[in-house]
Amino acid sequence: MKPRQPSLIQSMAIAVGSSLLTLSAPAGAAGNQCVVQGRTPMPKDLSVYAHPSAGGPIARFTGALSTLRAQSFPTQPGQRVAIVTGSSTKGFRISGYVEPSELPLTTTRRLAAHNSNGTVWLAQGGRVEFVKSNQNTLDVRMRLSPPPMRDSFTATAQCNDLTLNPGTRASWTVPGNARGYVVKAARVQLYDDWRPDRTSGEALDLANGLLMWSTQRKGQFVRVEYHGPIIVQAWAKASDFRALPWGEREDRQAAAVSVPQPAQLRLGSSVKAVQAPVRLRIRAAANPNGPVIGVVEAGATVYFLDLVMGWASVMPKDLDVMPHGENQFWVDGKKLGVTPE
């Protein structure tokens, strides 16, 4: 007998029944056990789905600041990552799935770039995107465009190497005895050493004009250092650079980590704010059999929009997530404490 696939309500049972609102792994995949969380502006109009790989959207992000928890990162192509919005106390929380490449992941420490042989790292506080899930780690990618260069770098991150909070880049002070070197080649090959038995590391593409610093030179090679979205500490051919005169800085301030300004949304003055007296299930339809897509915690303040056959249409106070299209978020009106006028 062919096993039945769990219904949406069954698949969300853990989310609704637990105060932590954790999500089960997508059906058919073990799912990576990493949990990444934080508070950040989510991409505007990013869809939230009810299922890990099929079905239509149930909600969308507005671009406002959103408290978010992501887990069960997919181990198979085409699957989504499980997410829960809101906090565990006094929260309005929607449970669902989003495209993993859309999560605004940020590094909490520097990560060694793949195949770099210790010459390139992804900097702390940099924005990265999900690439793939391993057993207990995640592969992530940082994409760069001029300035400083056009390239992408991948790295493997432990679970606690990533956050959804906006990042802060570690500061770096140029040594007083350092000399500036400006990239003049379209492609710069990096090495782990200057000696004949040196090993090739990364190659930087379209980095013309990038300012690096050095305190060491050996023959035709110079050891350069750069601190920006990526960190470079490597040997390279001096012929790929234009050396600045000693003491000349031609300094270019490393760009600060960009944190987008969150959207500011408001509802009309006629909309009523209501505090939930008890924990309420959020349903995708105005009936007791409607799929459960989240919860409103006791004490959470919600915007009450309408009452239909005893079911109240509500919105989160932060307005960080909205129903998709013509859909609405429904809770039991009686339990919410609202009555027909």
N, C-alpha and C positions, 0 to 999 in steps of 0.2 A: 504494500500500500504506500503510495506516494505521500511523504509527510506534508502537512499543511504549512504554508508560509504564515508567519505571525501577522496578525492584523496591525494596523497603525496603532490602535489603542494598546494592544499587547506589547508592541515594540517600545512604546513610551511608558510602559507600566513602571519601570524602574525610575524614570525621570519624575513621574508624578508621585510615586509613593515614598520617595526618599527626600529628606530635608536637604540633602546635598545636591539633589537633582542631577545625579550622574546619568550618563547615557550608556546603553549597551552598545557593543561593537556592531557594525553593519552585518547583516545576514550574509553568510557565505564567506566571511573574511574574519580572521582572528583580530585584526586591528592592532596597531601599535599602541602600547600602554602609556605613551607620553601624554601628559596633561600640560597645556600651555594656557595661561590666563592673563588678564590685565584689563585695562580700561583705555580705549583708544577710539578715534573716529573710524568707523567702518566705511568701506567704499559705498558711496551713495547708490541706492537702488540695487545693491547686491541682494540676490534672491536667497531665501531660506526655504529649503525643501523638506518634505515630510519623510522622505525615504533616501537611503544612501546612494542610489544609482538610477532611480526612475521616478516618474510622477512629476506633477506640476508644483510650483512654488506655493507656499502658504503665507509667507511674510517677506518683507524687504527691509533693509536698513536705510535710514534716512540721511546718513552722513554725520549725525550727531554723535557725541561721545557715548560709547556703549561699554558696559561692563560685560566681559565675555569669558567663557571657558570653552576651550577646544580640546577634544580627545578622540580616541579611536581613529587616529590618522590612517588613511587607507593603505593597504598593502598591494592592491591591485589597481591597474589603470582604469579610469572611468568612474571611480567611486569618490564619494564626497566625505568630508570630515564632519564628525558630530560636534555640535555646538549647543551651548545653553547661554541665553542672555540674562542679564540682571544678577543681583547678589543673592546670597542664600538667606538674608534677613530683610524683611520688608521689601521684597523684590517683586517685579513683574517679569516673569521668565518664560521665554519661548524656547522650546526644544526642537531642534531640527538638524539639517545638514547644509553645508555650503561647499562651494568648490574650494579645495584646499589651496590652490595657487592664489586665491584672493585674500587669504588671511594676511594681515599686516604684521608679520613676524619681525621681531627685533632681537639682535644678539645681545646677550648680557656679558659676554667676554669675547676676546678675539679667538677666531677659529682658523686653524691651518687649512689653507686652500688645497684641494686635491692636486696631486701631481706637481706640487710646487717645490718639493725637496727643501722645505724650510726657508723659502724665499718670499712667500706671500701669505698674508693672513687677512681674513675678513675682520674688519675692526669692530670693537665693542660699540654697541649703540647703533649699528647699521641695519637698514631695512633689507630683509631677505624674503625669498619666496620658497614655498614648499616644493621639493622635487620628487622625493620618494621616501617611503617608510622602510626602515630596517627593523630588526627585532626589538631593540631598545633605544634606537637612535633615529634621527631624521636627517636626511640629506637636504640641504638648502642651497639656494643660488642667490648671488648678488649681481645685479645687472648695472653696469655703468655706461654713461654716455658723456661725450665731451661737454664741458670739462668734467673730470680730468682726463678721461679716456673712453674709448668705446671697447668694452670687453665685458665678459661675465666670468664669475668664479664660483665654484661649488665647494662645499665643505660638509663634513659630518658633525652634527651637533648632538650632545647629550640633552636629555629632556630639560634640565635646568639651565641650559645655555640659551634658551629662547624665552621671550615674553611677548605679550600683546601690549605692554605699556610702551609709549614713545621712548626712544632711547636717548642716552647722553654719551657722547663720544669722549673717550679718555683724552686728556690734554697731553701735549708733548712739546718740550722746549728744544729749539735748535741749539746744539752745543756751540759754545762761543768760538771754538776753533774750527768750525765746519765751513766748508766751501760749497757754494751753490753750483749745481749742474742742471742745465736745462736740456730736456730731451729734444733732439733734432731729427731723430730717425722715426720712420713710420712704425717700425717694429723693433722692440728692444728685448733681446734674449737675456734672461737672468740666469745666474749660476750660483752654486753654493760655495764656490771657492775660486781663486784666481789661478791656482796651480794647474799643470797639465792634466792631472787626474780629476779635474773639476767635473761636476754633474750638472746637467741642464735642469733648470727649474721652469717657472712660468715664462711666457713671453708676453710683453705688454703691447697691445695693438692701438694704433692711432692715439698715442700719448704725446704727440708733438707739443712742445711748449710746457710740459709738466716740469715743475721745479722740484729737484731732489737735493739732498745734502750728503756730504761725505767728509770723513776725517781720515780716510785711508786710500792710498793708491799704490798699486804694485805693477810695475811695467806698463802694459797696455790696458790694464784693468783698474777700475775704481769701485770701491764698495759704497753703494748709494743707499740712502734711507728716505722713506716717504711715509707720512702719516696723514691719512684722509679716510675715505670710505673703506679703502684697503690699506694695509701696512706692508711696505716693501723694505726688506733688509737683505740685500743681495749684492753680488758682484756682477759687473757688466762691462762691456767694452767701452773704453773712454771715447772712442771714435763715434759712439752713438749720442754723445752729449756735447753741449757747448759750455765750457767751464767759465763761470763768472770770475772776474778779478777778485782777489782776496779782499774781503771786507764789504764787497757789494752784495746786497741782499736780494734785490729784485723780488722782494718777499710777496707772497700771495697768501693771504689768510685762508686757511682751510675752511671750506664751506661748513657751516653749522648743520647739524642734523635737522632736516626739514620736518616740521610738525604741522600738518594742515590744520587750519582753523575749522573747528566743528561747526556744522550748520546750526542756526538758531531758529527753532520752529516754535510757533505759537498757535493755539486754537482760539476761536472766538470767545468773547467774554460770556456768552450764554452757556458754554459748556461747563458742566458741574464737576468739581473734584470731590471724590468720595473715598473714604478710608475703608478698606476691606476689614470687616470684623472677624472673619475667619479665613482659613486657607481655601481658595477657590480653584477649581480646575478651569483652564481656558480651553474652549472648544472651537473647532473650525466651522461649526454650524449651530444654529439656534435650536437645538433639541438634545435630549439626554443621550442620544446615540451618536452625536457628533464627535468626530475624532478629537482626542485630547492632544493639544499641541503645546501645553505649558501650564503654569500655575501662577496665581497671585497669592503671595504670602500674606498672612494675617498682619495687619498694620500698614500694608502698602497703600499708597495713595494712587488712585487711577482716575482717569477722566471718563465720566459716564456720558455716553452720546445718545443712546436710544434704548427703548424697552420694547421687545417684540415677543408676544406670547410668553411673558415671564422671563425672557432671556435678555440680559443687559449687554449692549455693545460697549466695549471699553477700550481705552488706549493707555499705554504706560505714561506716567507723568513726565518722564525724561524724553518722550517722543523719539526714542532712538530706533525703534522698530515699529513698523506699521503693517497692517494686513496687505496682502498682495492683490492688486487689481480691485475688484468689487467685493472681495472677501471682507469679513469683519472678525474681531476677537469677541467671543461670547462667554459670559459667565452666568451662573444662576442669579437672577435678579433678586429673588427673595433672600438668598444668603448674603448678597451684597448689601441688602437693606434699602433697595429702591422700589418704589411702587408707582403705578400709573398715576399721572396727574389728573 
